[in-house]
């Protein structure tokens, strides 16, 4: 499989397409304290989905803690339950904690795929990671040609020990992306407007805070990006089309900024069973068919909106 996934995603008649991004839900095990916090997370997710009524939900990793948890598969089923209950299309990428111990990415993907509304895919077996795939959003008219693309990447867990820190998106994944981007551009007669989702931020997330434009939001911790820059952001700049990228991982960062024409955005931490000063919530992303930009804002647990 080349990572292309068929779906029924489509712009609405008014030309809009709305995504809710949940990140770092961090469901734990069956201890009473964990279950109480996870119940708060599930209730928050359900409430946001009922209020926003999105066309797609994206989970950008660390849905669960797997290390030290006796049954991470059960934790994962609890984590995705409120999304499944909403009966809305959804897709996910893995974070560094989802399959850290006791469970594999393949096993977690199989659980996702039990839900008929799940669009996650393993992607090409010959490249690094599980969950490198692209979804397209069709035009609202009857012809339904591809009008936008959504790229998903597995950003891994840890770097090799001599280097340390977090993993990076590998050159073979970036090559896959450029192939997909070129194919879609050829079919559409030009680069498709696109968004990208992965868990661990690329180094440019640090650069955009210092040197980007239109920077809004909160930075309360260091950008925990890989020590090696493999060039994903550069490939996106050169390929054209990608309007924005969305990550999680750093719970006390929720900012967005523009660098070389691409908006780099953090989600808002969603889970109560993990560290973080920020009020829990989710990021909402709204595209307009034919547009080269998008709107985005954060919805908070208390009903507040942060733009």
N, C-alpha and C positions, 0 to 999 in steps of 0.2 A: 504494500500500500504506500502511495507517495505522500500521504499526509493530507490529501484533499478529501474533505468530508462533505457529502451531500446533505442538505438540510432544507427545511421549508421556511427559513428565515426570510422575511420580506418587509420592506418599508410599508408603513401604513398609508392609507389614502391621502393623509395630509402631508406625506413625505417624511415623516419622522420615524426614528427607530431608537428605542430607549433601552439602555443596559443598566442593570444594577450590579456593582462590583462589591462582593463581600471578600474580606481578606483576613487571614490570621484568626480564624474562629477558635482554634486550639481546644477542641473538645478533648476531655481527659478520660479517666476511667470511671468505674462504678462506685467510687467512694462518695459518701454523702456530700462532702464539700464540693467536689467536682461536679456532681450531678446538679447541685443547686446553681452553680455558676453557668453550667452548660444550658440549664433551663432558661436562664436569663438571655443567653445568646440566641437560643432557638426562638424565644418569644419576640426578641428584637427583629430577627430576620423575617419572621412571619408578618410582623406588623409593617415593616418597610415594604415588603412585597405587596401586601394588601393596599397600601397607600399609593405606591408608585405605579403598580401594574405594568411592569416592564415587558419588553418583547424578548429579552434574553437576560439570564443571570450568569455572571462569570465569577467563579471562585478562584482567587489568585493565590492558592497554596496555604499550607499549614492549617488545613481543615482540622487536623488532630495533632495531639502529642502521641507519638508511637513508642518512644523510648520509655521503658519502665512501666508500660501499660499492659496488663495481662491479656487483654483481648482488643487489639487495635482495630480489628475488623468491625467489632460491635460499636466501638467509638465512632468509626467512620459512618456507619449506618445512622447513628444518632445525629451526626453532624449534617448529613445531607437530607435528613428527614423533612425539615421545614421547607427546603427548596423543592423536594419531590412533591410535598403536599400542595404546593402552590400551582402545580400542573402548568408550569411555564417552561419553555426551552431553556436549558442551561448547559454550561460547559465549564471545565476546570483544568487548571494546571497544578502540578505538585510543587510543594515547598520543601524546605530542607528537613522538616520534622515529620512529614506524613509517613514516610517509609524509612525512617531512620533506624528502626529496630522492630523485629517481630512480625513484619509484614512487608510485602513487596509492592512496588508500583503496579505491577501487573494484576495482583490480587485486588488492589483498591480500584483499579480501572474496571475490573470485572463487576465489582459491586455497583459502580456508577452506571454501567451499561445495563443493569437490571431495570432501570427506569427508562421507559420509552421516550421520555422527554430529554434525556441526556444526549448531548452531541459530542462529548469527549471522544477522542480516538487515540489509539496507540501511536499512530504515525509510522514512518519508515523504520523497519527493524534494523537497517544497516547503518543508522546514524545514532549518535549518543542520545540517551534519554528516552522516556516513555511519555508521550503526550505532545509531540510536535505535529501540529496540524493546522489547517486553514479552513475557515468557514466563509461562505459568501452570503451576502444579503441581496436578495433580488429586488429589482425595481417594482414599484407599486402597480404599474400598468399590466395589462394582460400578457404582454410578451415576456415579462419577468426575467429580463437579462440581468446578469450580475451587475450590481450597482455599487457594492462596497465589499471589502474583505476584512476578515478578523483573523489575525495570526496568533497562535499559541505556542509557547516554548517551554520545555522542561529546563529549568536553570540549575538543576542538580542539588547536591548536598554540600560536600566539603572539597576543598582543593587538595591535591596531593600533599603529604606531610612536609616535604622539604620547603614548600611554598607557604602553606598554611592559609587560614581564612576560608572563605566560602568558594564554592565552585563557580565556574563560568560557563556561558553558552559556547559550545565548541564550534570550531571552523566548519565541520561537516553540517551542523545545524544551520549555520549562516549560509552555507552554500545551498542547502535545501530551500531556505527562505528566498534567496535571490532567484532560484529556478522557478519557484511558485509565483513570485512577483512578476517575473518576466512573462511567464505563461499567461497569467491573468491580464497583463497589460496588452499582450498581443491579441488576445481574444476580444478585449474591450476597446482596442484602438487607442490606448493610452493608460497610464498608471491608474489603477482603481483607488479611490479614497479608502484608507485602511487604518485600523487600530491594531495594537499588539499588546499581548498580555503575558507576563511571566512573573515569577515570585521575587527573585533576588535582583535588586537594582543594578544596572550597569554603571561603570564609573562616571559616565556623563551626568548622572543624577547629582553628584557632588559639584561638577562643573556648572550645571545650570543654576544651582543656588547662588554661586559666587559670581557668575558671568552671564547668566541668561537674562531674558527680558520677560516682562509680564509675570514675574514671580509672585505668587500669592500662596498663603497657607503657613503652616507651622513646621519648624525644624527644631526639635528638642533633643536630637541625638545624632551621632555620626552616621553617615551613609555607609552601611555595612555591605559594600560592594566587593567583588573579587579584586585581588591584587593584580590580576592579569587582564588586560583589555584585549579581547579577541576581535573586536571590530563590528559587533552587531549594529551599533548605532550608525557607524559610518556606512555600512551596507544599506541601511534604511534611507539615509540621506541621499546616497547615490541612486538607489532604485526609484525613489520618488513614491508618492502615494501615501506612505504612513504619516498620519496627522498627529498621532499621539500614542504613547505607551503607558501602561498601567502596571504597577507592581505593588507588593506589600512588604513584608519582612521587617521593616523598621517601624515599630508600633507607635513611636512618638514623632514620626514625620507624616505629614499629610499634604505637602505642598505640590504645586504645579508650576512649571516654568517652561519657557520656549527657548530652544537652542537649535540654531541652524534650521529653523522652520518646523521643528517637531516639538510638540508639547509633551514634556516628561512629567508624569503624574504619579503620586502615591495614592493608594486607596486610604480609607480610614479603618483602623483596626476595629474588628467586629466582635471578637470574643472577649468574654469576661474572665476566662480562666488563663490569663497570661499577664505579663507586665504591661505598663503603659499608663501615662498621665491623661491621655486624651479621652474625651467622652466617646463611648462606643457608637458606631454608626456604619454608614456605607457610602460609597461614591456612586453618583448617578451620572451617566454619560448619554447625551442625546445627539445623534447625527441627523442631518437633513439630506435627503436624496439629492445628489448632484452637487452637494456642498464640499468644499475643501477644508472646512473647519468643523468644530463640534462645540457644544456647550457641556460644561460639567460642574457639578456642585456636590456638596456633602450633606447628607441627611443624618441628624443626630438622634440619639435615643430619646431625648426630651422633645423631639419634634422640631428642633431648630434647623435652619438651613444655613450652610456656610458656603459662600461663593468665592 
